[in-house]
């Protein structure tokens, strides 16, 4: 499902117009982005949690020259952990 299909689905299920559904989806995504940028966690009970995890600096290999060892710098990565209800629904 792409964004356009998701907007259509939201509009059908909520009774909103596609324009309003897209605005609501964009507002949701922007709110999650802003929270994660501030290292906050977004928890939606029954659905899941959006969080930021720290990745340590590590050594890796240059794919073009496997002999060369390169340092991969530490970084932050956004992650999503599915909630119990969502996991159960997917595993039916």
C-alpha positions in Angstrom: 0.0 0.0 0.0 1.4 3.4 -1.0 0.5 6.8 0.4 -2.2 7.5 -2.1 -3.9 4.1 -1.3 -3.6 4.8 2.4 -5.2 8.2 2.0 -8.1 6.6 0.1 -8.5 4.0 2.8 -8.5 6.6 5.6 -11.1 8.7 3.7 -13.4 5.7 3.2 -13.2 4.5 6.8 -13.5 7.9 8.4 -15.9 9.7 6.1 -13.4 12.5 5.4 -12.7 13.8 2.0 -9.4 12.6 0.4 -8.0 16.1 0.8 -8.8 16.1 4.6 -7.6 12.5 5.0 -4.3 13.5 3.3 -3.9 16.5 5.6 -4.6 14.3 8.6 -2.0 11.7 7.5 0.6 14.5 6.8 0.0 16.0 10.2 0.4 12.6 11.8 3.7 11.9 10.0 5.0 15.4 10.8 4.1 15.0 14.4 6.0 11.7 14.6 9.0 13.2 12.8 9.2 16.1 15.2 8.9 13.9 18.2 11.6 11.6 17.0 13.9 14.5 16.1 13.6 15.6 19.8 14.4 12.0 20.9 10.9 11.5 22.2 9.0 8.2 21.9 5.6 7.9 20.2 3.5 5.1 21.8 0.2 4.1 20.2 -1.3 1.4 22.6 -2.2 -1.7 20.7 -0.5 -0.5 17.5 3.2 0.1 18.3 5.9 2.4 19.3 8.1 4.8 17.2 11.5 5.3 18.9 15.0 6.4 18.1 17.9 4.0 18.8 21.6 4.8 19.0 24.0 2.9 16.7 27.5 2.5 17.9 30.5 3.2 15.8 31.7 0.1 14.1 34.1 -1.3 11.6 33.0 -2.4 8.1 34.4 -3.5 4.7 34.4 -1.4 1.6 32.3 -3.3 -0.9 34.4 -2.1 -3.8 37.6 -3.1 -2.1 37.0 -5.9 0.5 40.5 -5.6 1.8 39.9 -2.1 3.0 38.4 -1.7 6.6 36.4 1.4 7.1 35.0 3.1 10.2 31.2 3.5 10.1 30.4 6.4 12.4 27.9 6.3 15.2 24.4 7.4 14.3 20.7 7.4 15.4 18.1 5.3 13.6 14.3 5.6 13.8 12.6 2.2 14.7 9.1 0.9 14.9 8.2 -1.9 17.3 4.8 -3.4 16.7 2.4 -3.7 19.7 0.9 -7.0 20.9 -2.5 -6.5 19.2 -0.9 -5.7 15.9 1.4 -8.7 16.1 -1.5 -11.0 16.9 -3.5 -9.6 14.0 -0.7 -10.2 11.6 -0.1 -13.7 12.8 -3.7 -15.0 12.3 
